[in-house]
């Protein structure tokens, strides 16, 4: 049987979820709940299939540290790393944002 990973959220990812929910809920609480549920299902799926996400290619972005993956939960991108038996969710960003800058700005 395949090992089931544990999910851990960074503080920034928790803030991203809160921001997303608040923004959508200001217009439609049901849509916000549905989006939160879609994110939860997709992230839970990583526990069994952690390598399903695409790898960010560090050759394309010289400042990026290796090992970041992402999954798309339209219109959001969930950025994470696999570490031992953990999935660490770093950010959950809208795809229209400058997500490379948002993801790595604090590391520069």
Secondary structure, DSSP 4 states (H G I P E B T S, - for coil): -PPPPEEEE-HHHHHHHHHHHHHHHTT-HHHHHHHHHHHHHHHHHHTT-GGGSEEP-TTTSTTPPTT-EEEEETTEEEEEEEETTEEEEEEEEETTS-HHHHHHGGG-
